[in-house]
Amino acid sequence: MKDDSNARAYWSATLGLLTKVLVIWFIVSYGAGILFAGALNSIHLGGYPLGFWFAHQGSIYIFIVLIFWYARQMAQIDRKFDMHED
């Protein structure tokens, strides 16, 4: 039974992290690039409107950072629940 509760806690932590990643992904790709582009376009970054920048380049940078953050967080979850590979 202890292994079952550990597996459930591990799965819950993994799903929680995945939910956070997907919410950030949605906000950056759909929100900043499409929904809030008009409001963000009043701010300029490197001479380009911020909404345009997010739609074309910024979201890619955020996604790359998100990949590394996810990997680090997942490694911490693996160690916490003793599911890591040696």
DSSP file (Angstrom, degrees, kcal/mol; ACC not computed):
  #  RESIDUE AA STRUCTURE BP1 BP2  ACC     N-H-->O    O-->H-N    N-H-->O    O-->H-N    TCO  KAPPA ALPHA  PHI   PSI    X-CA   Y-CA   Z-CA
    1    1 A M     >        0   0    0      0, 0.0     4,-2.1     0, 0.0     5,-0.2   0.000 360.0 360.0 360.0 -33.2    0.0    0.0    0.0
    2    2 A K  H  >  +     0   0    0      1,-0.2     4,-2.2     2,-0.2     5,-0.2   0.907 360.0  49.8 -63.7 -40.7    2.9    2.4    0.7
    3    3 A D  H  > S+     0   0    0      1,-0.2     4,-2.4     2,-0.2    -1,-0.2   0.870 108.9  53.3 -64.4 -36.0    4.2    2.0   -2.9
    4    4 A D  H  > S+     0   0    0      2,-0.2     4,-2.1     1,-0.2    -2,-0.2   0.907 110.0  46.0 -66.2 -42.1    0.7    2.7   -4.2
    5    5 A S  H  X S+     0   0    0     -4,-2.1     4,-2.3     2,-0.2    -2,-0.2   0.865 112.7  51.3 -69.5 -34.9    0.4    6.0   -2.2
    6    6 A N  H  X S+     0   0    0     -4,-2.2     4,-2.4     2,-0.2    -2,-0.2   0.901 110.3  49.1 -65.9 -41.4    3.9    7.0   -3.3
    7    7 A A  H  X S+     0   0    0     -4,-2.4     4,-2.5     2,-0.2    -2,-0.2   0.890 111.5  49.2 -65.6 -39.0    2.9    6.3   -6.9
    8    8 A R  H  X S+     0   0    0     -4,-2.1     4,-2.5     2,-0.2    -2,-0.2   0.913 112.0  47.9 -66.6 -41.9   -0.3    8.4   -6.6
    9    9 A A  H  X S+     0   0    0     -4,-2.3     4,-2.4     2,-0.2    -2,-0.2   0.897 112.4  50.0 -65.0 -39.9    1.6   11.3   -5.0
   10   10 A Y  H  X S+     0   0    0     -4,-2.4     4,-2.4     2,-0.2    -2,-0.2   0.927 112.2  46.9 -62.3 -46.1    4.2   11.1   -7.7
   11   11 A W  H  X S+     0   0    0     -4,-2.5     4,-2.6     2,-0.2    -2,-0.2   0.891 111.4  51.6 -64.9 -39.9    1.6   11.1  -10.4
   12   12 A S  H  X S+     0   0    0     -4,-2.5     4,-2.1     2,-0.2    -1,-0.2   0.913 111.3  46.9 -63.3 -43.3   -0.2   14.0   -8.8
   13   13 A A  H  X S+     0   0    0     -4,-2.4     4,-2.1     2,-0.2    -2,-0.2   0.889 112.7  50.4 -65.3 -39.3    3.0   16.0   -8.6
   14   14 A T  H  X S+     0   0    0     -4,-2.4     4,-2.4     2,-0.2    -2,-0.2   0.917 111.5  47.0 -65.5 -44.0    3.7   15.2  -12.2
   15   15 A L  H  X S+     0   0    0     -4,-2.6     4,-2.3     2,-0.2    -1,-0.2   0.861 109.9  54.3 -66.6 -35.1    0.2   16.2  -13.4
   16   16 A G  H  X S+     0   0    0     -4,-2.1     4,-2.0     2,-0.2    -2,-0.2   0.923 110.8  45.3 -63.0 -44.3    0.5   19.4  -11.4
   17   17 A L  H  X S+     0   0    0     -4,-2.1     4,-2.4     2,-0.2    -2,-0.2   0.918 112.3  51.3 -64.6 -44.0    3.7   20.4  -13.1
   18   18 A L  H  X S+     0   0    0     -4,-2.4     4,-2.5     1,-0.2    -2,-0.2   0.884 108.2  52.6 -61.6 -39.1    2.3   19.5  -16.5
   19   19 A T  H  X S+     0   0    0     -4,-2.3     4,-2.3     2,-0.2    -1,-0.2   0.923 109.4  49.1 -62.5 -44.6   -0.7   21.6  -15.8
   20   20 A K  H  X S+     0   0    0     -4,-2.0     4,-2.4     1,-0.2    -2,-0.2   0.923 111.6  49.2 -60.2 -44.8    1.5   24.6  -15.0
   21   21 A V  H  X S+     0   0    0     -4,-2.4     4,-2.6     1,-0.2    -2,-0.2   0.917 112.2  47.7 -62.4 -44.2    3.6   24.1  -18.1
   22   22 A L  H  X S+     0   0    0     -4,-2.5     4,-2.5     2,-0.2    -1,-0.2   0.867 110.8  51.2 -67.3 -36.3    0.5   23.9  -20.3
   23   23 A V  H  X S+     0   0    0     -4,-2.3     4,-2.7     2,-0.2     5,-0.2   0.936 112.7  45.6 -65.8 -45.4   -1.1   27.0  -18.8
   24   24 A I  H  X S+     0   0    0     -4,-2.4     4,-2.6     1,-0.2     5,-0.3   0.926 112.9  51.4 -61.3 -44.4    2.1   29.0  -19.3
   25   25 A W  H  X S+     0   0    0     -4,-2.6     4,-2.7    -5,-0.2     5,-0.4   0.915 112.0  46.3 -58.9 -44.9    2.4   27.6  -22.9
   26   26 A F  H  X>S+     0   0    0     -4,-2.5     4,-2.1     2,-0.2     5,-1.7   0.933 112.5  49.2 -64.6 -46.6   -1.2   28.7  -23.6
   27   27 A I  I  <>S+     0   0    0     -4,-2.7     5,-2.6     3,-0.2     6,-0.2   0.907 116.8  42.1 -61.0 -42.1   -0.8   32.1  -22.1
   28   28 A V  I  <>S+     0   0    0     -4,-2.6     5,-0.8     3,-0.2    -2,-0.2   0.948 123.3  34.7 -71.7 -48.5    2.3   32.8  -24.1
   29   29 A S  I  <5S+     0   0    0     -4,-2.7     4,-0.3    -5,-0.3    -3,-0.2   0.961 134.8  19.7 -75.7 -51.0    1.3   31.3  -27.4
   30   30 A Y  I  X>S+     0   0    0     -4,-2.1     5,-2.3    -5,-0.4     4,-1.3   0.894 130.2  42.5 -87.2 -43.1   -2.4   32.2  -27.6
   31   31 A G  I  4XS+     0   0    0     -5,-1.7     5,-3.8     3,-0.2     6,-0.3   0.990 123.6  30.6 -69.7 -61.5   -2.6   35.0  -25.1
   32   32 A A  I  4<S+     0   0    0     -5,-2.6    23,-0.3     1,-0.2    22,-0.2   0.854 126.2  44.5 -69.7 -34.7    0.4   37.1  -25.8
   33   33 A G  I  4<S+     0   0    0     -5,-0.8    -1,-0.2    -4,-0.3    -2,-0.2   0.758 135.3   2.1 -81.7 -25.1    0.6   36.3  -29.5
   34   34 A I  I ><5S+     0   0    0     -4,-1.3     3,-0.6     3,-0.1     4,-0.4   0.688 127.8  42.2-127.4 -60.8   -3.1   36.7  -30.4
   35   35 A L  I 3 <S+     0   0    0     -5,-2.3     3,-0.3     1,-0.2     4,-0.2   0.914 126.5  27.9 -66.2 -46.2   -5.5   37.7  -27.6
   36   36 A F  T 3><S+     0   0    0     -5,-3.8     4,-2.6    -6,-0.2    -1,-0.2   0.245  88.3 107.2-101.0  13.0   -3.4   40.4  -25.9
   37   37 A A  H <> S+     0   0    0     -3,-0.6     4,-1.8    -6,-0.3    14,-0.4   0.885  77.1  54.1 -60.6 -40.1   -1.4   41.5  -29.0
   38   38 A G  H  4 S+     0   0    0     -4,-0.4     4,-0.3    -3,-0.3    -1,-0.2   0.923 112.8  42.1 -60.6 -45.5   -3.3   44.7  -29.4
   39   39 A A  H >4 S+     0   0    0      1,-0.2     3,-1.0    -4,-0.2    -1,-0.2   0.882 115.6  50.1 -68.8 -38.6   -2.6   45.8  -25.8
   40   40 A L  H >< S+     0   0    0     -4,-2.6     3,-1.8     1,-0.2    10,-0.9   0.742  94.0  74.3 -72.6 -22.5    1.0   44.6  -26.0
   41   41 A N  T 3< S+     0   0    0     -4,-1.8    -1,-0.2     1,-0.3    -2,-0.2   0.650  81.7  69.7 -68.3 -13.4    1.7   46.4  -29.3
   42   42 A S  T <  S+     0   0    0     -3,-1.0     2,-0.4    -4,-0.3    -1,-0.3   0.670  92.7  69.6 -75.3 -14.7    1.8   49.7  -27.4
   43   43 A I  S <  S-     0   0    0     -3,-1.8     7,-3.2    -4,-0.2     2,-0.4  -0.870  77.2-150.8-102.4 135.0    5.1   48.5  -25.9
   44   44 A H  E     -A   49   0A   0     -2,-0.4     2,-0.4     5,-0.2    -3,-0.0  -0.888  12.1-172.7-111.8 139.4    8.1   48.3  -28.2
   45   45 A L  E >  S-A   48   0A   0      3,-3.1     3,-1.4    -2,-0.4    -2,-0.0  -0.971  79.5 -14.4-129.1 114.2   11.0   45.8  -27.8
   46   46 A G  T 3  S-     0   0    0     -2,-0.4    -1,-0.1     1,-0.3    -2,-0.0   0.801 129.3 -54.4  64.4  28.6   13.9   46.3  -30.2
   47   47 A G  T 3  S+     0   0    0      1,-0.3    -1,-0.3     0, 0.0    -3,-0.0   0.401 119.7 102.7  87.2  -3.2   11.8   48.6  -32.4
   48   48 A Y  E <  S-A   45   0A   0     -3,-1.4    -3,-3.1     1,-0.0    -1,-0.3  -0.861  82.2 -98.8-113.1 147.5    9.0   46.1  -32.8
   49   49 A P  E  >  -A   44   0A   0      0, 0.0     4,-2.5     0, 0.0    -5,-0.2  -0.391  32.6-126.0 -61.2 139.9    5.6   46.0  -31.1
   50   50 A L  H  > S+     0   0    0     -7,-3.2     4,-2.7   -10,-0.9    -9,-0.2   0.843 108.3  54.8 -61.4 -36.5    5.7   43.5  -28.2
   51   51 A G  H  > S+     0   0    0    -14,-0.4     4,-2.0    -8,-0.3    -1,-0.2   0.914 110.9  45.6 -62.7 -42.2    2.6   41.6  -29.5
   52   52 A F  H  > S+     0   0    0     -3,-0.2     4,-1.7     2,-0.2     5,-0.3   0.913 112.1  52.2 -64.0 -43.5    4.3   41.1  -32.8
   53   53 A W  H  X>S+     0   0    0     -4,-2.5     4,-3.3     1,-0.2     5,-3.0   0.916 110.4  47.4 -61.3 -44.5    7.6   40.1  -31.1
   54   54 A F  I  <>S+     0   0    0     -4,-2.7     5,-1.8     3,-0.2    -1,-0.2   0.909 111.2  51.6 -62.8 -41.7    5.8   37.5  -28.9
   55   55 A A  I  <5S+     0   0    0     -4,-2.0    -1,-0.2   -23,-0.3    -2,-0.2   0.819 124.5  25.5 -65.7 -30.2    4.0   36.0  -31.9
   56   56 A H  I  <5S-     0   0    0     -4,-1.7    -2,-0.2    -3,-0.1    -3,-0.2   0.796 140.9  -5.4-108.4 -33.7    7.2   35.6  -33.9
   57   57 A Q  I >X5S+     0   0    0     -4,-3.3     4,-1.8    -5,-0.3     3,-0.6   0.667 115.8  66.2-130.3 -42.7   10.1   35.3  -31.6
   58   58 A G  I 3><S+     0   0    0     -5,-3.0     4,-2.4     1,-0.3    -4,-0.2   0.859  99.2  54.4 -59.0 -39.8    9.3   35.7  -27.9
   59   59 A S  H 3><S+     0   0    0     -5,-1.8     4,-2.4    -6,-0.4    -1,-0.3   0.858 105.7  54.0 -65.3 -33.2    7.2   32.7  -27.6
   60   60 A I  H <> S+     0   0    0     -3,-0.6     4,-2.1    -6,-0.2    -1,-0.2   0.932 109.8  47.0 -65.1 -45.0   10.0   30.5  -29.0
   61   61 A Y  H  X S+     0   0    0     -4,-1.8     4,-2.2     1,-0.2    -2,-0.2   0.907 112.8  49.4 -62.5 -41.7   12.4   31.8  -26.3
   62   62 A I  H  X S+     0   0    0     -4,-2.4     4,-2.6     1,-0.2    -1,-0.2   0.906 109.6  52.0 -64.3 -40.7    9.8   31.3  -23.6
   63   63 A F  H  X S+     0   0    0     -4,-2.4     4,-2.0     2,-0.2    -2,-0.2   0.891 108.5  50.4 -64.0 -39.5    9.2   27.7  -24.8
   64   64 A I  H  X S+     0   0    0     -4,-2.1     4,-1.8     2,-0.2    -1,-0.2   0.930 112.5  46.3 -64.3 -44.8   12.9   26.9  -24.7
   65   65 A V  H  X S+     0   0    0     -4,-2.2     4,-2.6     1,-0.2    -2,-0.2   0.901 110.4  55.0 -61.8 -39.9   13.2   28.2  -21.2
   66   66 A L  H  X S+     0   0    0     -4,-2.6     4,-2.6     1,-0.2    -2,-0.2   0.863 104.2  53.9 -62.5 -37.2   10.0   26.3  -20.3
   67   67 A I  H  X S+     0   0    0     -4,-2.0     4,-2.2     2,-0.2    -1,-0.2   0.933 111.9  43.5 -62.6 -47.0   11.6   23.0  -21.6
   68   68 A F  H  X S+     0   0    0     -4,-1.8     4,-2.2     2,-0.2    -2,-0.2   0.888 114.1  50.5 -68.3 -38.1   14.6   23.4  -19.3
   69   69 A W  H  X S+     0   0    0     -4,-2.6     4,-2.7     2,-0.2     5,-0.2   0.918 110.6  49.9 -63.9 -43.0   12.5   24.5  -16.4
   70   70 A Y  H  X S+     0   0    0     -4,-2.6     4,-2.8     1,-0.2     5,-0.2   0.918 110.1  50.4 -60.9 -44.0   10.2   21.5  -16.9
   71   71 A A  H  X S+     0   0    0     -4,-2.2     4,-2.0     2,-0.2    -1,-0.2   0.908 112.6  46.6 -62.2 -42.0   13.2   19.1  -17.0
   72   72 A R  H  X S+     0   0    0     -4,-2.2     4,-1.9     2,-0.2    -2,-0.2   0.933 114.6  46.3 -66.2 -45.5   14.7   20.6  -13.8
   73   73 A Q  H  X S+     0   0    0     -4,-2.7     4,-2.2     1,-0.2    -2,-0.2   0.888 111.8  51.6 -64.3 -39.4   11.4   20.4  -12.0
   74   74 A M  H  X S+     0   0    0     -4,-2.8     4,-2.7    -5,-0.2    -1,-0.2   0.881 107.4  52.9 -66.5 -37.4   10.7   16.9  -13.2
   75   75 A A  H  X S+     0   0    0     -4,-2.0     4,-2.3    -5,-0.2    -1,-0.2   0.895 109.1  50.0 -63.9 -39.0   14.1   15.8  -11.9
   76   76 A Q  H  X S+     0   0    0     -4,-1.9     4,-2.5     2,-0.2    -2,-0.2   0.907 111.1  48.3 -65.7 -41.0   13.3   17.2   -8.5
   77   77 A I  H  X S+     0   0    0     -4,-2.2     4,-2.0     2,-0.2    -2,-0.2   0.919 110.4  52.2 -64.1 -42.9   10.0   15.4   -8.4
   78   78 A D  H  <>S+     0   0    0     -4,-2.7     5,-3.5     1,-0.2     6,-0.8   0.919 112.9  44.4 -59.0 -44.6   11.8   12.2   -9.5
   79   79 A R  H ><5S+     0   0    0     -4,-2.3     3,-1.1     3,-0.2    -1,-0.2   0.901 110.1  55.5 -67.4 -40.2   14.3   12.5   -6.6
   80   80 A K  H 3<5S+     0   0    0     -4,-2.5    -1,-0.2     1,-0.3    -2,-0.2   0.886 117.2  34.7 -60.0 -40.2   11.6   13.5   -4.1
   81   81 A F  T 3<5S-     0   0    0     -4,-2.0    -1,-0.3    -5,-0.1    -2,-0.2   0.244 112.6-115.7-100.7  12.3    9.6   10.3   -4.8
   82   82 A D  T < 5S+     0   0    0     -3,-1.1    -3,-0.2    -4,-0.2    -4,-0.1   0.896  79.9 123.6  54.8  46.8   12.7    8.1   -5.4
   83   83 A M      < +     0   0    0     -5,-3.5    -4,-0.2    -6,-0.2    -5,-0.1   0.259  37.0 121.9-113.3   7.2   11.8    7.5   -9.0
   84   84 A H        -     0   0    0     -6,-0.8     2,-0.4    -7,-0.1    -9,-0.0  -0.276  61.3-121.2 -74.8 157.9   15.0    8.8  -10.5
   85   85 A E              0   0    0      1,-0.1    -1,-0.1    -2,-0.0    -2,-0.1  -0.778 360.0 360.0 -96.2 142.2   17.3    6.8  -12.7
   86   86 A D              0   0    0     -2,-0.4    -1,-0.1     0, 0.0    -2,-0.0   0.450 360.0 360.0 -87.6 360.0   20.9    6.3  -11.7
